[in-house]
């Protein structure tokens, strides 16, 4: 991966770090705990979180008593993670800035190496998975949490629907080359990539993530700060059109909610685990 590409990606993630920490990370806790339970993380084990963001997986692992190192190529994300750890008094987690395609870590260092919604969307995922396997000790586990079929991801369809309503010419997601988030949406592709990284006894379980939203603004913030792609999809809209998107999302959520409360949107999420 070129230095220019890394620098561009780092800047894009730096720009949304504060919003990700505020709007997105709090919604990832249930899924993180479920993934760590399935990966059988135990207190005292060493855990490496790759493409960690502000700690959606790292902090739950630290709360379970693991010795955690969190890595991300965004310095702003790592700064957010370290601030969260200090606030909670978690001395068993530390952050390091590095590219997941070339981890600056010795071979066979960690009991469990994982990534939640991080390595899911990197440009050379097979290389990143090989790096994750390399730094995992013999008999250790590698964990990857990634979105399933985009057709079943409700927040995505709400967002695309609102964009179409505001801009009928909006083309939607390209069918021939979908965004990187969905490169392992087929569980068999995920299985093959984990096996291709040298892992054995690969299991793929699909769980349902449930996200609750009360307003179009809340959903819009969650989507726009979840990764840089969402911002790129709306960059052509005027300020007035962006307000219209939130208004339309408001109406869609009201139709889904019960008695004016929060609306629940569901997504299939794969939890892939392999043993080195």
RAWO-V502941 format. One line per field, one symbol per residue. phi: phi as a letter, one per 30 degrees, with the letter a starting at -180 (. if undefined). Layout:
phi->???
//
This chain:
phi->.deddddddddddedcedddddcceddcdedddddddddhdcejdcbccchdidjecddeddddjdccccbadcedddddedddddedicdcbbcbdadddaddbdehccdbbbachcdebddbdedddddddedcddidbcbbcbddeddccdddddddddddddbedediddddbdeeecdbddedddeddddddjcchdbbccccdcccbcbddddddeddcdaddddddcddddedddddeddddedddddddchiddccccbdbdccbbcd
//
